[in-house]
Amino acid sequence: MFGDASKLTVVLGASGRRSLLGAGLGSLAALSLASCGSEAPAPGQATKAPASAPGSAPTTSAPTVAPTAKPVLPLSLRLSWIKNTEFAGVFAAMEKGFYKDEGIDLTVNPSAQNLPEIQAVAGKTDTIGLSGGASLMLARAQGVPVKAFGAVFQKGPGCFLWQKKSGLNGIADFKGKKIGHQQTARASTEAMLTINNLKVEDVTLMPVGFDVQPLLTGQVDILTGLVTNQVISLEGAGESIGYVPYADLGFGFYWNTPFALDETISQKKDLLIAWTRATARGWEYAIRNPDETAKLVVEKYGDGLKLDNQLLQLKRETPLIQTDFTKQKGLLWMDRAVWQSGHDLLLNRTKQLEKALIIDDVMTLDILDKVGKIGA
């Protein structure tokens, strides 16, 4: 999706382009009122007291107003991967009614090859997306008005992985090799090559899907993936796997950062605050109850998942999500300095940014300030 090392291309359909160029955000609200029964008055209408009998004392009665149900607002979330325990907090919040508590009717869509998360939000297919900090900066540099308002993973689980029988030991051995990458991992792959003194031309970059077959069948020598996902799956299948986390290669960005369009953050701030509060509560529950949550994801939300695999994934994710920083500030919190450091890397070292960005155009702490400290 990203093209060469300096560009991120977000392709929108005609309707998506038109919506970005000026159409306001479509209404998200669908008011749902509780049924009051045939005998109840219309909402907001007072019932009349019965007329007094002639000669009797007048009867007084306070007007009765029918209760009105809390408005329910539909909201759509685009994940950065398939539905699994990488998003355990979201599924826990759905199951425990945390979104319902906030008046949110949430729809969750997995990432798709033909509709990655930034494109889905930019085209208004989804209200909120989850993506990496680097991808959001590159999108912003191309004029896509998206902004992060939280961060699930404080430390990214992304990695390069390979079969040990290939003889590879690390990124220094990547020259001349074929690297399979998901569309959304193109920019980060190019950045890490550059940081580690390799040129993009030194390797062959091949777009692949989300499974590991291209690696197992020899179509690629190296695969982009997650230490909490593909590495666990391959090890569980008896494969001997080598890997190196992105963080060990100098690529320190937030991961699964919730983001939305500028206009959504401006016009629907209360909705985003409600979603963030419910999601933080969901992650707090998932971290405290990993066995229950992993079982929930496997049986109700995922497709073809294995319970032991998903439980191990959730446990390996926990220290990447709940850190000393989040224990102090709260789950999903961000540090502006982390964004600045990542920005400077893309601008000065990898040259993927042609000019400096305003950090406050890329991220905001306004939503988190309203949510407060959850999951310390």
C-alpha positions in Angstrom: 0.0 0.0 0.0 2.8 2.4 0.8 4.8 2.4 -2.5 8.4 3.6 -2.1 10.1 4.5 1.1 8.9 8.1 1.2 5.3 7.6 0.3 2.1 6.1 1.7 -0.7 5.8 -0.8 -4.3 5.6 0.4 -6.6 4.7 -2.4 -10.2 5.8 -2.0 -13.2 5.0 -4.2 -15.0 7.9 -5.8 -17.5 8.2 -3.0 -14.7 8.0 -0.4 -12.8 10.8 -2.1 -15.9 13.0 -2.3 -16.6 12.4 1.4 -13.1 13.4 2.4 -13.2 16.6 0.3 -16.1 18.2 2.0 -19.0 16.0 3.0 -19.7 16.2 6.7 -19.5 13.0 8.8 -22.7 11.1 8.4 -24.9 10.9 11.5 -23.9 8.0 13.8 -26.9 8.3 16.1 -29.9 6.0 15.9 -32.1 6.8 18.9 -33.6 3.7 20.5 -36.5 4.2 22.8 -37.8 1.6 25.2 -41.3 0.4 24.4 -43.7 1.7 27.0 -46.8 -0.5 26.3 -50.1 0.5 24.8 -51.4 2.1 28.0 -48.4 4.4 28.5 -48.4 8.0 27.3 -46.0 9.1 24.6 -42.5 10.0 25.9 -42.5 13.4 27.5 -46.3 13.6 27.7 -47.8 13.9 31.2 -50.8 11.8 32.2 -53.9 13.7 33.3 -55.4 13.2 36.7 -59.0 11.8 36.7 -61.8 14.4 36.9 -63.1 15.0 40.5 -66.7 13.9 41.2 -69.2 16.8 41.6 -69.0 18.3 45.1 -66.0 16.4 46.1 -62.6 17.9 47.0 -60.4 18.4 44.0 -57.9 15.6 43.4 -54.3 16.5 43.0 -51.7 14.3 41.4 -48.1 14.9 40.1 -47.8 14.4 36.4 -46.2 11.1 35.3 -43.6 11.2 32.6 -42.7 8.1 30.8 -39.0 7.2 31.0 -36.8 7.6 28.0 -34.2 5.0 27.1 -30.6 6.1 26.7 -29.7 6.9 23.1 -27.7 4.1 21.4 -25.1 5.3 18.9 -23.8 2.9 16.3 -20.0 2.8 15.9 -17.8 0.8 13.6 -14.2 -0.3 14.4 -11.7 -1.6 11.8 -9.0 -3.9 13.3 -5.4 -4.1 12.1 -5.5 -7.9 12.0 -7.9 -10.9 12.2 -10.3 -11.3 15.1 -8.2 -12.9 17.9 -6.8 -12.1 21.3 -4.7 -9.3 19.9 -8.0 -7.4 20.4 -9.1 -9.2 23.6 -10.0 -6.0 25.4 -12.5 -5.0 22.7 -14.2 -8.4 22.8 -14.3 -8.5 26.6 -15.9 -5.0 26.6 -18.5 -6.3 24.2 -19.3 -9.4 26.2 -19.4 -7.6 29.6 -21.7 -4.8 28.3 -19.1 -2.0 28.7 -20.0 -0.5 25.3 -23.7 -0.9 26.1 -23.1 1.0 29.4 -21.8 3.9 27.3 -24.7 3.8 24.8 -22.6 2.3 22.0 -23.7 -0.4 19.5 -20.2 -1.5 18.3 -19.5 -3.3 15.0 -16.0 -4.9 14.7 -14.5 -5.5 11.3 -11.2 -7.4 10.7 -8.5 -5.9 8.5 -8.7 -6.9 4.9 -6.3 -7.0 2.0 -8.5 -4.8 -0.1 -9.5 -2.4 2.7 -6.7 -1.7 5.3 -7.6 0.2 8.4 -6.5 3.7 7.3 -8.3 3.4 4.0 -11.4 2.1 5.8 -11.5 5.1 8.1 -10.5 7.7 5.5 -13.3 6.5 3.2 -15.7 6.5 6.2 -16.5 2.8 6.0 -15.5 2.7 9.7 -15.5 5.3 12.4 -12.4 4.2 14.3 -9.4 2.2 13.2 -6.4 0.6 14.9 -3.0 1.1 13.2 0.7 1.7 13.9 2.1 5.1 14.7 4.4 5.1 11.7 1.6 4.4 9.2 -0.5 7.1 10.7 2.3 9.7 10.3 2.9 8.7 6.7 -0.8 9.0 6.0 -0.9 12.4 7.6 2.0 13.5 5.5 0.0 12.7 2.4 -2.9 14.8 3.6 -5.1 12.0 5.0 -6.8 13.8 8.0 -6.4 11.0 10.6 -5.3 11.4 14.2 -4.4 8.9 17.0 -6.2 9.3 20.3 -4.8 6.3 22.3 -2.4 3.4 22.2 -3.2 -0.2 23.1 0.3 -1.6 22.7 3.0 0.5 24.4 5.6 -1.8 22.9 5.0 -3.2 19.5 4.8 -7.0 19.0 5.9 -6.7 15.3 8.8 -8.8 14.1 10.6 -10.3 11.2 10.5 -14.1 11.3 12.2 -16.9 9.3 12.8 -20.7 9.4 16.0 -21.5 11.2 17.0 -24.0 8.5 17.4 -21.0 6.1 20.6 -20.2 7.9 19.5 -16.6 8.7 20.5 -15.1 12.0 19.3 -11.6 11.8 18.7 -8.5 9.6 22.3 -8.4 8.6 21.6 -11.6 6.6 18.6 -10.2 4.7 20.5 -8.9 1.7 19.4 -10.7 -1.5 16.4 -12.3 0.3 12.7 -12.2 -0.4 10.6 -10.5 2.4 6.9 -11.1 2.5 5.0 -8.3 4.1 1.4 -7.3 4.6 0.3 -4.1 2.9 0.2 -2.2 6.1 3.8 -3.3 7.0 5.4 -2.0 3.9 6.5 1.4 5.3 7.8 -0.1 8.6 9.7 -2.8 6.6 11.4 -0.1 4.5 12.2 2.0 7.6 13.9 -0.9 9.4 16.0 -1.8 6.4 17.2 1.8 6.2 17.9 2.1 9.9 20.0 -1.1 9.7 22.1 0.0 6.8 20.3 -1.9 4.0 18.7 -0.4 0.9 15.2 -1.3 -0.2 16.9 -2.4 -3.5 19.0 -5.0 -1.5 15.9 -7.2 -1.0 12.8 -8.2 -2.8 9.6 -7.0 -1.1 6.5 -9.2 -1.8 3.0 -8.4 -0.6 1.4 -11.3 1.1 -1.7 -12.0 3.2 -2.0 -12.8 6.9 -1.1 -16.5 7.0 2.3 -18.2 7.1 2.1 -20.3 4.0 4.4 -18.2 1.8 7.2 -18.8 4.4 6.5 -22.5 4.7 6.3 -23.1 1.0 9.5 -21.1 0.2 7.8 -18.2 -1.7 9.5 -15.8 0.7 12.6 -16.2 3.0 11.4 -13.8 5.7 7.9 -12.8 6.8 6.6 -9.8 8.7 4.4 -10.8 11.6 3.9 -10.7 15.4 5.8 -12.4 18.2 2.4 -12.9 19.8 0.8 -14.5 16.7 2.7 -16.2 13.9 5.7 -17.0 16.0 3.5 -18.8 18.5 1.5 -20.6 15.8 4.6 -21.9 14.0 6.3 -23.0 17.2 3.1 -24.7 18.2 3.2 -26.6 14.9 6.7 -27.8 15.6 8.5 -25.4 13.3 11.9 -24.1 14.3 11.6 -20.3 13.9 14.0 -17.4 14.3 12.8 -13.9 14.7 13.8 -10.4 15.7 11.3 -7.8 17.2 11.0 -4.5 15.5 11.8 -2.7 18.8 15.2 -4.4 18.8 15.9 -2.9 15.3 15.4 0.7 16.5 11.8 1.0 15.4 10.0 2.3 18.5 6.4 3.2 17.7 3.1 2.6 19.4 1.0 -0.3 18.0 -2.7 -0.6 17.6 -3.3 3.1 18.1 -7.0 4.0 17.9 -7.5 6.7 15.4 -10.3 8.6 13.7 -10.8 11.5 11.2 -10.2 15.0 12.4 -13.8 15.8 11.9 -14.9 12.8 14.0 -12.6 13.9 16.9 -14.0 17.4 16.7 -17.7 16.6 16.2 -18.1 13.3 18.0 -15.6 13.7 20.9 -18.1 12.4 23.5 -18.6 9.2 21.5 -14.8 8.6 21.3 -14.4 9.3 25.0 -17.2 6.7 25.7 -15.6 4.1 23.3 -12.1 4.7 24.9 -13.4 4.3 28.4 -15.3 1.1 27.6 -12.2 -0.3 25.7 -9.9 0.5 28.6 -12.3 -1.3 31.0 -12.3 -4.2 28.6 -8.6 -4.5 28.5 -8.5 -4.2 32.3 -10.9 -7.2 32.5 -9.1 -9.2 29.8 -5.7 -8.8 31.6 -7.1 -9.9 34.9 -9.1 -12.8 33.4 -7.0 -14.3 30.6 -8.4 -17.8 30.7 -12.0 -16.6 30.5 -11.3 -14.0 27.8 -9.2 -16.3 25.6 -12.1 -18.9 25.7 -14.6 -16.2 24.8 -12.6 -15.0 21.8 -12.1 -18.5 20.5 -15.7 -19.6 20.9 -17.6 -16.5 20.0 -15.5 -14.0 18.0 -12.6 -15.7 16.2 -12.6 -18.2 13.4 -10.6 -21.4 13.5 -8.6 -20.3 16.6 -7.0 -22.7 19.1 -7.5 -22.0 22.8 -4.0 -22.8 24.0 -2.5 -20.7 21.2 -4.8 -17.7 22.0 -4.3 -17.9 25.8 -0.5 -17.9 25.3 -0.8 -15.0 22.9 -2.8 -13.0 25.4 -0.3 -13.7 28.2 2.6 -12.6 26.0 0.7 -9.4 25.0 0.1 -8.4 28.5 3.5 -6.9 29.3 3.4 -5.0 26.0 0.1 -3.4 26.9 0.3 -3.0 30.7 3.6 -1.2 31.5 5.0 0.9 34.2 3.8 3.9 32.2 0.2 2.7 32.0 0.2 1.7 35.7 0.9 5.3 36.4 -1.3 6.9 33.7 -3.9 4.3 32.7 -4.4 1.8 29.9 -4.3 3.1 26.3 -2.3 6.2 27.4 0.4 7.8 25.2 3.5 9.8 25.7 3.9 12.7 23.3 7.7 12.3 23.4 7.3 8.8 21.9 5.5 10.3 18.9 8.1 13.0 18.6 10.9 10.4 18.6 9.2 8.3 15.9 8.6 11.4 13.8 12.2 12.4 14.0 13.3 8.9 12.9 11.0 9.0 9.8 12.1 12.6 9.0 15.8 12.5 9.6 16.9 8.8 9.3 14.7 6.9 7.0 13.7 10.1 4.9 10.1 8.7 4.6 8.8 12.1 5.6 9.6 14.8 3.1 9.0 17.6 5.6 8.3 17.9 9.3 4.8 17.3 10.7 3.1 19.1 13.6 2.9 16.4 16.3 -0.5 17.7 17.5 -1.9 17.0 14.0 -0.9 13.4 14.4 -2.0 12.6 17.9 -4.1 14.1 20.7 -4.3 13.5 24.5 -7.7 15.2 24.7 -9.7 12.0 24.7 -7.5 10.3 27.3 -7.6 13.3 29.6 -11.4 13.0 29.8 -11.3 9.2 30.3 -8.8 9.3 33.2 -6.9 6.5 34.8 -8.3 3.0 34.1 -6.5 -0.3 34.7 -3.6 1.0 36.8 
